[in-house]
Structure formats: C-alpha cells, structure tokens
C-alpha cells in the first residue's frame, strides 16, 4: 500500500488493516484492576503475562484456567493466594521449587480481580465454562484455617484429579 493511500485511511481502518495482516496484536484485558495487582505483586516472580521463571515460579497461562473450571480447583486458587504455598511442583514437564508468599493482606475484591485476570485474561483458551471469582468466594476461603503446607497437599490432589502434571 502506498504512503498516500495510508494517509487517506483513518486510524480505525489502519488498526483493522494491521489486525488483518497480523501486524498488530490486540490484547483484550477484561480485568484491568486484576492486571494492575498482578503486575505489582505477582509479576516479580511469575513474570509479565504470567510466563513464569524456570526453576522458580511456574507459568500461570494454562493450569489456573483448568482449576477454575472444576469445583476442587476453585478452592485451590483462592487458598493459594491467601495462604501461600511451598514445595516442588511440576507444570508442563518442568519442575519449580519456591515458596509463594501469602497475599492475605489484599482485600477480597483485589484477590478476586487478580484471580479473574489470571483465569480469564491469561488463560483465555483454557477456562472452559468457569465463572468469575466473587468476593464472597474469597471471603469463604479466608475463613478457612490453612497453612502453605496444606495448600500444597491440596494442589497435589487437584492436579491429579484434573489429570495435569
């Protein structure tokens, strides 16, 4: 396309042209408050976009979507962010061994938003029929007496039940 032809196109048309040609990658963020919390609190270990760090923090781009679509997994995710977790885990044939801190100082709404960002924005293709997390779910999880070791044991059961490794 010539320069004069490009000048005659409006911004919207240029964006559409770029999208159609694969030049522009649009990232739809449905939970911007969750993304902001993730970027401030989680990305230091899990990296931007939840891609993970080899040996330290697993990627968050597949498993959380599967978790959120199952009853057991819907408990696992809030428990993990509220109570932390430690121990060796396996994700997509890689091993990670780190101690995830708890984020119980965040509000129920902040935690629901960050989980929704992870499940629906980072796991767009794997969340199936999962529904967004609510503050009521986080509040119920907060009322449970758990420690990071119990969260780890629960995760082992969830991944086994879902056939994940």
Long-range contacts (C-beta under 8 A, 24 or more apart in sequence): 28-121, 29-117, 29-121, 30-116, 30-117, 30-120, 30-121, 31-113, 31-114, 31-116, 31-117, 31-120, 31-121, 31-132, 33-110, 33-113, 33-117, 34-112, 34-113, 34-114, 34-115, 34-116, 34-117, 34-118, 34-121, 35-117, 35-121, 37-106, 37-110, 37-113, 37-114, 37-117, 38-114, 38-117, 38-118, 41-103, 41-106, 41-114, 42-114, 45-98, 45-100, 49-122, 50-118, 50-122, 52-91, 52-96, 54-94, 55-95, 55-96, 55-97, 56-96, 56-98, 57-96, 57-98, 57-100, 58-89, 58-91, 58-94, 58-96, 59-91, 59-92, 60-118, 60-122, 60-123, 61-122, 61-123, 62-91, 62-92, 62-123, 62-126, 63-91, 63-159, 63-164, 64-115, 64-118, 64-119, 64-122, 64-123, 65-119, 65-122, 65-123, 65-124, 65-125, 65-126, 65-127, 65-128, 65-130, 66-126, 66-127, 66-128, 66-162, 66-164, 67-119, 67-158, 67-162, 68-115, 68-119, 68-123, 68-127, 68-130, 68-133, 69-127, 69-128, 69-129, 69-130, 70-158, 70-161, 70-162, 72-154, 72-157, 72-158, 72-161, 72-162, 73-158, 73-162, 74-130, 74-133, 74-137, 75-141, 75-154, 76-151, 76-154, 76-155, 76-158, 77-115, 77-118, 77-119, 77-133, 78-111, 78-115, 78-133, 78-137, 78-138, 78-141, 78-142, 79-141, 79-144, 79-146, 79-150, 79-151, 79-154, 80-151, 80-155, 81-106, 81-111, 81-114, 81-115, 82-111, 82-138, 82-141, 82-142, 82-146, 83-146, 83-147, 83-148, 83-150, 83-151, 84-148, 84-151, 85-148, 85-151, 85-152, 85-155, 86-148, 86-149, 86-152, 87-149, 87-152, 89-152, 89-155, 90-165, 91-165, 92-165, 93-165, 99-148, 100-148, 102-148, 104-142, 108-135, 108-136, 108-138, 108-139, 108-142, 109-135, 109-138, 111-138, 112-137, 112-138
